Amino acid sequence: MSDRKKSKVWLHFTVVNSEKAKCDISKHFSTLNENETTSQHQQSQSARTTIDEAVAGPSSAPDVRHHDSTTKISLQSQLAEVPTLKLAQTKMSAFSVRLASVSRTKMLNEMVLNIILQDRQPFSVVEDNGFRALIAVLDPSYQLPSRTTFSRDLLNKKYDDVVLRVKSLLNEAEYITQLTLGHHVLLKITWQ
């Protein structure tokens, strides 16, 4: 690289040798290529913004357009006191949760309905904060339906399934015994 520095960005780089320069802010090394001033400027600006926000918040970032040697020394002394920040790219999975598959959703809906029916819970249990938190911890991808969905749609489907199952069992039975005790009806079904 020639002795003539074409950009203000070089105020923030220290030449290590004829091939490399070190950013005074981020401490990253960069190859010396006269066509890379833009990328070095972007690296310098990105690191400065991150460090300044970490030190004093986003509103107090220094104006990097007008630096003199005093400002540079002051900035370097401030940076010496800042702990090293390790920046890593955030994965896309951190921004969204993939929804459960259709088959898994059906299975979980049926399991929640079974809890409601077997434990004689009100349908409103699916709106309780504790229940919703439990479901979110167990499977964050599962969207818990409303109590209306459980009481109207899923319960009617469960009822139809049970009626079909009982009819099938009755058609296969060899003997059926019915015993009535007051308002209770007991059935005994015998198969071969």
N, C-alpha and C positions, 0 to 999 in steps of 0.2 A: 504494500500500500504506500502511496506517496505521502510525503510529509504534510502536504496540504489536506486539511480535513474539510470536507465539503458540507457537513451537516452538524447541527448543534448536538446531535445524539452522541458525538464523539467526546463530549465533555463528561460523559458518564461511563466511558470505557477506558481501561488501562491496557495498553499494548503489551502483551507478554513476550511475543516473538514475532517474526515476520509473517507467521500464519495465523496466530490466535490473538484475541483480545478478550479481556475479562470485564463483565459488566460490574460496575462499582456498586450497584444497587442489589441485584439478584445474585451476584457472585457466579453466574453462569459463564461458560466460555463460549466464544463464537469465532468462527473462521473469519479471517480478514479477506473480504472480497468487496470491491468497490460497489458492486451491485446489491449488496446486502444491507445497506444503510436503513432501508425501510423496515426490514424485519428486526434489525437491532433496535430501532426506535420503538417499534411496537413492543418488543421484549422489555425494554427499559420502562416504558409507560405502564405496562401491565404490572410489572414488579413494583414500581413506585406506588401505584394506586393501592395495591394489596397491602404493602407495608405501611403506608400512611393511614389507611383505614384501620389497620390493626393497632397502630400506636394511639391515634386520637379520634378515630371516627371519620366518616366520609366527608364531613363538612370542612375539615381543617387541612385538606390536602394542599400542599404548596403549589404555587404557580410555577410550572416548569418552563415557561416560555422565556422568563427573564432571570437567568442565573448569572451570578458573578462568582468569583472565587470564594468570597465569604459565605455565600449561600451554599456552595458545594461543600465546604468544610463543615458548616453547621449541619447540613443534611447527613454527611458521613458520620459525624459524631452521634447524631440521633439514631442512625441505623446501627451503629455499633452496640447500642443498648437494647435493640429489639431482638428477641429470640428468633432463631431461624424458623421460617414457616415452610412447611412441606405442602406444596400444592399438588393435588391429584385430581384427575378428571372424574367427575361424578358419573356413575353408571346410569343408564336410562331406567333401570329397574327401580332406582330410588325415587323416581318421579311418579310412577304409576304402578298399580297392582294389577296383574293379569287376572281377569275374571275366571272363575271356575268353569270347567267344561259343562256342557248340558247334562251329561250323564251324572257327573258329580253333584251338580246342583239338585237334580231330581232326587238322588239318594239322600242328600243332606236335608232337603225339604221333608222327605218321608220320615227321616229320623227325628226331626224336630216335631213333626206332627205326632209321631209315636210317643214322644216324651209328654206332649200335651194331653194325649188321650189316656195313656197308661197311668200317669201321675195325677190325672184329673186337674190339670192346670187350666186357668182361663187363657183364651187366645191372646189376651193382652200381654202375656208373659213375653212375647216376642218384641214388645216395645219397651220392656224394662231395661234400664241402663246396664245393670249387672249382667243380664242375659246377653245383651248385644256385645258387651265387652268380652265376655267369655267366648262367644262365637268368633269375634274378631281375632282373638288370640289363637284359637284353635285352627281357624282357616281364614286368613285375611282376604282371600280371593272370593269367598262366599258372600253373596248379597242376600241378607235375610229378608224374606218377603214380609209384607204387612200382615196384621192380624186378619184383615178382610180377605186377603188371598188364602190364608190358612182356613178360615171359617167357611168361606164360600166355595172356593175352587178345589182346594186340596182335600178338604173333608168330604165333599160330595164325590170326588173321584175315589177316595178310600172307601166310602160307603158302597159305591157301585162295585168295587173290587171284592169287598167282603161278601156282598149278596151273591155275586157270581161264584165265589169260592164255596159258600154254603150250599147253593143249588147244585153244584158239581158234586159235593160230598154226599148230599141227599140222594142224588141219582145213582151213586155208586153203592149206597148202603144196602145191606141185606135185611136188617131189622131196624126199626125205629120204635123206641119206647118213649111215651110222653107221660110225665107225672106232673100234676098240678097241685100246688100247695098254696092256697090263698091266691095271691096275685103273682106268684112265682111259677114259672113253667120250666121244668127240667127235661131235657132231651137226652136220651141215650141212643147213640148210633153205633151199630155193630156192622163191621165189614167182614168179609170172608178172609 
